[in-house]
Amino acid sequence: MTGLPLILAFVVAIVLMIIMISKFKIHPFVSIMLISLVLGALAGIPLVDKTLEDGTKVSGLASVIGAGFSGTFSSIGIVIILGALIGSILEATGAALKLADMVIHIVGKNNPVLAMELMGWVVSIPVFCDSGFVILNPIRKALVQRTRESSVAMTVGLASGLYIAHVFIPPTPGPIAAASTLGIGDNLLMVMGLGVLCSVFPLIAGFIYAKMIGKKVKADDEADAMGVVKTYEELVAEYGKLPGGFSSIAPIIVPIILMALSSVVTMMKMSGTGAGIINFLGTPIIALAVGTVFAVLQLSGAGKMSDFYKICNDTLMTVGPILFVTAAGGVLGKVISSSDMVNYISQHAGVLSTMGIFFPFLLSAILKSAQGSSTVALTTTAGIVAPLLPVLGFTTPVQITLVCMAIGAGAMTVSHANDSYFWVVTNFGAMSLERGYKTQTMNTLVMGIAAIAEIALLSLFLH
């Protein structure tokens, strides 16, 4: 099956998956894996590996499923484990509450959702949004306790800020790759500047949607009004004394700094032993490992090293389901990318080319929704659009940069079950699949529309 029938089969498959999970209560892991298997067979992916007459090797369905599963584990599995372990230690020592105090001192008690969104936006400039959410989640949970703000609103706010910077602002790999493909790789400063400017509308839209949906949807870990009996003072009293500011923030800020330095080194194309060491330390897995060391030192300073084994064990038990469901989402994305769907969409992009600045947005949004990865949507769309730039009338560096922004806006529209970030947000935010579609998916749609509206407006004035 290829072409339009395959796209229709994909839509039906997603609907069936939602019904299996929500109505028939089949576990998300089983549901996603089953849908991926059936969709892969319908898409014509061979059942076993084979070699074509020209020597090209084609992966079989089992290999594709295995690659999708292991690929997700290798890219984010250890990051999720280490990030969750840091969060557990911060909660055990009271450092998470201390961090919440520090945030409130800066932004005030009345703006926790905005604080979380802006924090995520800044952190995601050098850090992947998946890693950023895992790193910042302990602060989000502590702020929910500290301010009694909606857990869902805080989750959506944090996810919004992280996602916006992820698709718009280098040195995140997606925008860098798209800019280079479009021929503006030497103008990254302008790409960064317009990325910041184009973040305004989606940041506002994300904040408004977070506040709105937080009143309608509740997370599993949210206490009801009758259950909230502990005051902040009582929570602090349970720890005896909260850790110091540096001790509390080091497990989070050190990995962010390391990843930021690595991004700068890569962007500046630095080489040598020093650059290699920085790149090594800035790898998300290593950076989070360093953060874990700081967290363990904090645990030791609090005199709670005897609890370390139990904290590790409890963390792994909590993270296990998150890892497997996230990896299953990676399988679905891999099956789609291995099918003919992306090629079909690319080959028929010409029918969209009369839409001006909306063409790269719509094409990127279609690719994003189809295969799940924002980075793939950014790079693939940029490759399709680059030869068409003169035809579309985009010739100056500013105009081409706006095209890059439009592709970025499409690359977050929309995040759903085939996107690993969707599962990170919903699982760490303690939400079911249904609530994930109401929050993360709908929010990315709202932010994407807000972003392209701003970009279209800017294109009228910037030439």
C-alpha positions as CSV (number, residue, x, y, z in Angstrom):
1,M,0.0,0.0,0.0
2,T,1.4,3.4,-1.0
3,G,0.3,7.0,-1.6
4,L,-3.0,8.3,-0.4
5,P,-4.4,4.9,0.8
6,L,-1.4,4.6,3.1
7,I,-2.0,8.1,4.6
8,L,-5.7,7.1,5.2
9,A,-4.6,3.8,6.7
10,F,-2.3,5.8,9.0
11,V,-5.1,8.0,10.2
12,V,-7.4,5.0,10.8
13,A,-4.5,3.3,12.7
14,I,-4.1,6.3,15.0
15,V,-7.9,6.4,15.7
16,L,-7.9,2.6,16.4
17,M,-4.9,3.0,18.8
18,I,-6.7,5.7,20.8
19,I,-9.8,3.5,21.0
20,M,-7.8,0.4,22.1
21,I,-6.1,2.4,24.9
22,S,-9.0,4.5,26.1
23,K,-12.1,2.3,25.6
24,F,-10.7,-1.3,25.8
25,K,-8.0,-0.4,28.3
26,I,-5.3,-2.2,26.4
27,H,-1.8,-1.0,27.7
28,P,-0.3,1.8,25.5
29,F,2.8,-0.3,24.9
30,V,0.9,-3.3,23.5
31,S,-1.5,-1.0,21.5
32,I,1.3,1.0,19.9
33,M,3.4,-2.0,19.0
34,L,0.4,-3.9,17.5
35,I,-0.6,-0.8,15.4
36,S,3.0,-0.4,14.3
37,L,3.2,-4.0,13.2
38,V,-0.1,-3.9,11.3
39,L,0.7,-0.6,9.7
40,G,4.2,-1.7,8.7
41,A,2.7,-4.8,7.0
42,L,0.1,-2.7,5.2
43,A,2.8,-0.2,4.1
44,G,4.5,-3.0,2.2
45,I,7.6,-3.2,4.4
46,P,9.1,-6.7,3.7
47,L,8.7,-9.2,6.5
48,V,12.4,-10.1,6.4
49,D,15.6,-8.3,5.4
50,K,16.4,-8.7,1.7
51,T,18.9,-7.4,-0.8
52,L,17.7,-6.0,-4.1
53,E,19.3,-6.7,-7.5
54,D,21.2,-3.5,-7.4
55,G,22.8,-4.5,-4.1
56,T,20.5,-2.2,-2.0
57,K,19.7,-3.7,1.4
58,V,16.1,-3.3,2.6
59,S,15.3,-3.8,6.2
60,G,12.5,-6.2,7.1
61,L,9.6,-5.3,9.4
62,A,11.2,-7.0,12.4
63,S,14.4,-5.1,11.9
64,V,12.5,-1.8,11.5
65,I,10.7,-2.4,14.7
66,G,13.9,-3.3,16.5
67,A,15.7,-0.2,15.1
68,G,12.8,2.1,16.2
69,F,12.8,0.6,19.7
70,S,16.6,0.5,20.2
71,G,17.0,3.9,18.6
72,T,14.7,5.6,21.1
73,F,16.5,3.9,24.0
74,S,19.9,4.9,22.7
75,S,18.9,8.5,22.2
76,I,16.9,9.2,25.3
77,G,16.6,6.0,27.5
78,I,19.6,6.7,29.8
79,V,18.8,10.4,29.8
80,I,15.3,9.6,31.2
81,I,16.7,7.3,33.8
82,L,19.4,9.7,35.0
83,G,17.1,12.7,34.9
84,A,14.5,10.9,36.9
85,L,17.1,9.7,39.4
86,I,18.3,13.3,39.9
87,G,14.7,14.4,40.4
88,S,14.1,11.7,43.0
89,I,17.2,12.7,45.0
90,L,16.1,16.4,44.8
91,E,12.7,15.5,46.2
92,A,14.2,13.3,48.9
93,T,16.6,16.0,50.2
94,G,14.1,18.9,49.9
95,A,16.3,20.5,47.2
96,A,13.3,20.6,44.8
97,L,11.4,22.8,47.3
98,K,14.4,25.0,47.6
99,L,14.6,25.4,43.9
100,A,10.9,26.3,43.8
101,D,11.6,28.9,46.5
102,M,14.3,30.4,44.3
103,V,12.1,30.6,41.2
104,I,9.2,32.2,43.2
105,H,11.7,34.7,44.7
106,I,12.6,35.8,41.1
107,V,9.2,35.7,39.3
108,G,6.7,36.0,42.2
109,K,4.2,33.5,43.5
110,N,1.5,34.5,41.1
111,N,3.3,33.5,37.9
112,P,4.5,29.9,38.2
113,V,3.2,28.8,34.8
114,L,4.9,31.7,33.0
115,A,8.1,31.1,35.0
116,M,8.1,27.4,34.0
117,E,7.4,28.2,30.3
118,L,10.2,30.8,30.1
119,M,12.6,28.6,32.0
120,G,11.9,25.8,29.5
121,W,12.3,28.2,26.6
122,V,15.8,29.3,27.8
123,V,17.0,25.8,28.7
124,S,15.9,24.3,25.3
125,I,18.1,26.7,23.3
126,P,21.1,24.5,23.9
127,V,19.3,21.3,25.2
128,F,16.9,18.9,23.4
129,C,13.4,19.4,24.6
130,D,13.1,15.7,25.8
131,S,16.2,16.1,28.0
132,G,15.1,19.6,29.1
133,F,11.7,18.3,30.3
134,V,13.3,15.5,32.3
135,I,15.8,17.9,33.9
136,L,13.3,20.6,34.8
137,N,10.4,18.3,35.9
138,P,11.5,18.2,39.6
139,I,11.2,22.0,39.7
140,R,7.8,21.8,38.0
141,K,6.5,19.3,40.6
142,A,7.9,21.3,43.5
143,L,6.3,24.5,42.2
144,V,3.0,22.7,42.0
145,Q,3.4,21.8,45.7
146,R,4.6,25.2,46.6
147,T,2.0,27.3,44.7
148,R,-1.0,24.9,44.4
149,E,-1.1,25.7,40.7
150,S,-2.6,23.2,38.3
151,S,-0.2,20.3,37.6
152,V,-1.5,20.1,34.0
153,A,-1.0,23.9,33.5
154,M,2.6,23.7,34.7
155,T,3.2,20.6,32.5
156,V,1.8,22.3,29.4
157,G,3.7,25.6,30.2
158,L,7.0,23.8,30.5
159,A,6.4,21.7,27.4
160,S,5.5,24.8,25.5
161,G,8.6,26.7,26.3
162,L,10.9,23.8,25.6
163,Y,9.3,23.0,22.3
164,I,9.3,26.5,20.9
165,A,13.1,27.0,21.4
166,H,13.7,23.4,20.1
167,V,12.3,24.2,16.6
168,F,13.3,27.9,16.3
169,I,16.6,28.7,17.9
170,P,20.1,27.3,17.1
171,P,22.2,25.6,18.4
172,T,19.5,23.0,18.5
173,P,20.4,20.6,15.6
174,G,17.1,20.9,13.7
175,P,17.2,24.6,13.0
176,I,20.9,24.5,12.3
177,A,20.5,21.7,9.7
178,A,17.5,23.5,8.1
179,A,19.4,26.8,7.9
180,S,22.4,25.1,6.3
181,T,20.2,23.3,3.8
182,L,18.5,26.6,2.9
183,G,21.8,28.3,2.3
184,I,21.9,30.6,5.4
185,G,24.2,28.4,7.5
186,D,26.7,31.3,7.7
187,N,23.9,33.6,9.1
188,L,23.1,31.7,12.3
189,L,23.1,34.9,14.4
190,M,20.2,36.2,12.3
191,V,18.5,32.8,12.5
192,M,18.9,33.0,16.3
193,G,17.6,36.5,16.4
194,L,14.5,35.9,14.3
195,G,14.0,32.6,16.2
196,V,13.7,34.6,19.4
197,L,11.4,37.1,17.7
198,C,9.2,34.4,16.2
199,S,8.8,32.8,19.7
200,V,6.7,35.7,21.0
201,F,3.2,34.6,19.6
202,P,3.6,30.9,20.4
203,L,4.9,31.7,23.9
204,I,1.8,33.8,24.5
205,A,-0.5,31.2,22.9
206,G,1.1,28.4,24.9
207,F,0.7,30.3,28.2
208,I,-2.9,31.1,27.6
209,Y,-3.7,27.5,26.5
210,A,-1.8,26.1,29.6
211,K,-3.9,28.2,31.9
212,M,-7.1,27.3,30.2
213,I,-6.6,23.6,29.9
214,G,-5.3,23.4,33.5
215,K,-8.8,24.3,34.7
216,K,-10.4,21.5,32.6
217,V,-8.0,18.6,32.8
218,K,-6.4,17.0,35.9
219,A,-3.3,14.9,36.2
220,D,-3.1,11.6,38.0
221,D,-0.8,13.0,40.7
222,E,-3.0,16.1,41.4
223,A,-4.5,16.1,44.9
224,D,-8.1,17.1,45.0
225,A,-9.1,20.2,47.0
226,M,-9.9,18.1,50.1
227,G,-6.6,16.3,50.0
228,V,-4.4,19.4,50.1
229,V,-3.9,19.6,53.8
230,K,-0.2,20.3,54.2
231,T,1.0,23.9,54.2
232,Y,4.4,24.8,52.7
233,E,5.8,25.2,56.3
234,E,4.7,21.6,57.1
235,L,6.4,20.4,53.9
236,V,9.6,22.1,54.9
237,A,9.4,20.8,58.4
238,E,9.4,17.2,57.1
239,Y,13.0,17.8,55.8
240,G,14.2,19.6,58.9
241,K,16.4,22.0,56.9
242,L,16.4,22.6,53.2
243,P,19.8,22.4,51.3
244,G,21.6,25.5,50.2
245,G,20.9,27.2,46.9
246,F,24.1,26.1,45.0
247,S,23.8,22.5,46.3
248,S,20.2,22.4,45.1
249,I,20.7,23.9,41.7
250,A,24.0,22.2,40.8
251,P,22.5,18.8,39.6
252,I,20.3,20.7,37.1
253,I,22.4,23.7,36.1
254,V,25.7,21.8,35.6
255,P,24.3,19.5,32.9
256,I,22.7,22.4,31.1
257,I,26.0,24.4,31.1
258,L,27.9,21.4,29.8
259,M,25.4,20.8,27.0
260,A,25.4,24.5,26.2
261,L,29.2,24.6,25.9
262,S,29.2,21.6,23.7
263,S,26.6,23.3,21.4
264,V,28.7,26.4,21.2
265,V,31.9,24.4,20.3
266,T,29.9,22.5,17.6
267,M,28.4,25.7,16.2
268,M,31.8,27.4,16.1
269,K,33.3,24.3,14.5
270,M,36.1,24.2,17.1
271,S,38.5,21.3,17.1
272,G,41.3,19.9,19.2
273,T,41.6,17.9,22.5
274,G,39.8,20.6,24.5
275,A,36.9,20.8,22.1
276,G,36.7,17.0,22.1
277,I,36.5,16.9,25.9
278,I,33.8,19.6,26.0
279,N,31.8,17.7,23.3
280,F,32.1,14.5,25.4
281,L,31.0,16.1,28.6
282,G,28.2,17.9,26.8
283,T,26.7,14.7,25.4
284,P,23.3,14.4,27.2
285,I,24.1,11.1,28.8
286,I,27.4,12.2,30.2
287,A,26.1,15.6,31.2
288,L,23.3,14.0,33.2
289,A,25.7,11.6,34.7
290,V,27.7,14.5,36.0
291,G,24.5,16.0,37.3
292,T,23.8,12.7,39.1
293,V,27.2,12.9,40.8
294,F,26.3,16.3,42.2
295,A,22.9,15.0,43.3
296,V,24.5,12.1,45.1
297,L,26.9,14.5,46.8
298,Q,23.9,16.5,47.9
299,L,22.3,13.3,49.3
300,S,25.5,12.5,51.2
301,G,25.6,16.0,52.6
302,A,22.0,15.6,53.9
303,G,23.1,12.4,55.7
304,K,20.7,10.2,53.6
305,M,23.1,7.9,51.7
306,S,21.5,4.9,53.3
307,D,18.4,5.7,51.2
308,F,20.3,5.8,47.9
309,Y,19.6,2.1,47.0
310,K,15.9,2.5,47.7
311,I,15.7,5.8,45.7
312,C,17.4,4.1,42.7
313,N,15.1,1.1,42.9
314,D,12.0,3.2,43.2
315,T,13.1,5.4,40.3
316,L,13.7,2.5,38.0
317,M,10.3,1.0,38.8
318,T,8.7,4.4,38.0
319,V,10.7,5.0,34.9
320,G,10.3,1.5,33.4
321,P,6.8,2.0,32.0
322,I,7.7,5.5,30.7
323,L,10.7,4.1,28.8
324,F,8.8,1.3,27.2
325,V,5.9,3.4,26.0
326,T,8.3,6.1,24.7
327,A,10.3,3.4,22.8
328,A,7.0,2.1,21.4
329,G,6.3,5.6,20.1
330,G,9.7,5.5,18.5
331,V,8.8,2.2,16.7
332,L,5.7,3.8,15.2
333,G,7.7,6.7,14.0
334,K,10.3,4.4,12.5
335,V,7.7,2.3,10.7
336,I,6.2,5.5,9.1
337,S,9.6,6.8,8.0
338,S,10.4,3.4,6.5
339,S,7.2,3.4,4.5
340,D,6.5,5.3,1.3
341,M,4.5,8.0,3.1
342,V,7.2,10.6,3.4
343,N,8.3,10.1,-0.2
344,Y,4.7,10.4,-1.4
345,I,4.3,13.6,0.5
346,S,7.6,15.0,-0.8
347,Q,6.8,14.1,-4.4
348,H,3.4,15.9,-4.3
349,A,4.7,19.0,-2.6
350,G,4.3,21.0,-5.8
351,V,0.5,21.3,-5.3
352,L,1.3,23.4,-2.2
353,S,3.9,25.7,-3.6
354,T,1.5,28.5,-4.5
355,M,0.8,29.2,-0.8
356,G,3.9,31.4,-0.2
357,I,5.2,31.4,3.3
358,F,2.4,28.9,4.3
359,F,3.8,26.3,1.9
360,P,6.9,25.3,4.0
361,F,4.8,25.5,7.2
362,L,2.1,23.1,5.9
363,L,4.6,20.7,4.3
364,S,6.6,20.6,7.5
365,A,3.4,20.1,9.6
366,I,2.3,17.2,7.4
367,L,5.7,15.5,7.7
368,K,5.8,16.2,11.5
369,S,2.3,14.7,12.1
370,A,3.1,11.7,9.8
371,Q,6.4,10.5,11.2
372,G,6.8,12.2,14.6
373,S,10.2,13.7,14.6
374,S,10.5,17.5,14.6
375,T,14.2,17.3,13.5
376,V,13.3,15.0,10.6
377,A,10.4,17.4,9.6
378,L,12.8,20.4,9.7
379,T,15.6,18.7,7.6
380,T,13.3,17.0,5.1
381,T,11.2,20.1,4.5
382,A,14.3,22.2,4.1
383,G,15.6,19.8,1.5
384,I,12.4,20.0,-0.5
385,V,11.9,23.7,-0.2
386,A,15.5,24.8,-0.9
387,P,15.4,24.4,-4.7
388,L,12.0,26.1,-4.8
389,L,13.1,29.3,-3.0
390,P,13.5,31.4,-6.2
391,V,10.1,30.1,-7.5
392,L,8.4,31.0,-4.3
393,G,10.0,34.5,-4.3
394,F,12.2,34.0,-1.3
395,T,15.7,35.3,-2.3
396,T,17.1,37.6,0.4
397,P,18.7,36.2,3.6
398,V,15.9,37.6,5.8
399,Q,13.2,36.1,3.6
400,I,14.9,32.7,3.6
401,T,15.3,32.9,7.4
402,L,11.6,33.4,7.7
403,V,11.1,30.3,5.5
404,C,13.3,28.5,8.1
405,M,11.1,29.8,10.9
406,A,7.9,28.7,9.0
407,I,9.4,25.2,8.7
408,G,10.1,25.3,12.4
409,A,6.5,26.3,13.2
410,G,5.3,23.3,11.1
411,A,7.8,21.0,12.8
412,M,5.9,21.3,16.1
413,T,2.4,20.9,14.5
414,V,1.4,18.5,15.9
415,S,3.0,16.3,18.6
416,H,1.1,13.0,19.2
417,A,1.6,9.3,19.7
418,N,4.4,8.8,17.2
419,D,6.5,11.5,18.9
420,S,8.8,10.5,21.8
421,Y,8.4,14.0,23.3
422,F,4.6,13.4,23.5
423,W,5.2,10.4,25.8
424,V,7.8,12.2,27.9
425,V,5.4,15.1,28.6
426,T,2.3,12.9,29.2
427,N,4.1,10.3,31.4
428,F,6.1,12.7,33.5
429,G,3.1,14.9,33.7
430,A,1.0,11.9,34.9
431,M,-1.6,12.1,32.1
432,S,-3.3,9.4,30.1
433,L,-3.3,9.2,26.3
434,E,-6.6,11.0,26.0
435,R,-5.5,13.8,28.2
436,G,-2.2,13.9,26.3
437,Y,-4.2,14.6,23.1
438,K,-6.2,17.3,24.9
439,T,-3.1,19.0,26.3
440,Q,0.2,18.3,24.4
441,T,-1.4,17.7,20.9
442,M,-3.9,20.5,21.0
443,N,-1.3,22.9,22.5
444,T,1.2,22.2,19.7
445,L,-1.6,22.9,17.2
446,V,-2.4,26.2,18.9
447,M,1.2,27.2,19.1
448,G,1.9,26.2,15.5
449,I,-0.9,28.3,14.2
450,A,0.2,31.3,16.4
451,A,3.7,30.9,15.2
452,I,2.9,30.9,11.5
453,A,0.5,33.8,12.0
454,E,3.4,35.8,13.5
455,I,5.8,34.7,10.7
456,A,3.3,35.6,8.0
457,L,2.9,39.0,9.6
458,L,6.6,39.6,9.8
459,S,7.0,38.6,6.1
460,L,4.9,41.6,5.2
461,F,7.5,43.9,6.7
462,L,10.8,42.1,6.6
463,H,12.4,41.7,3.2
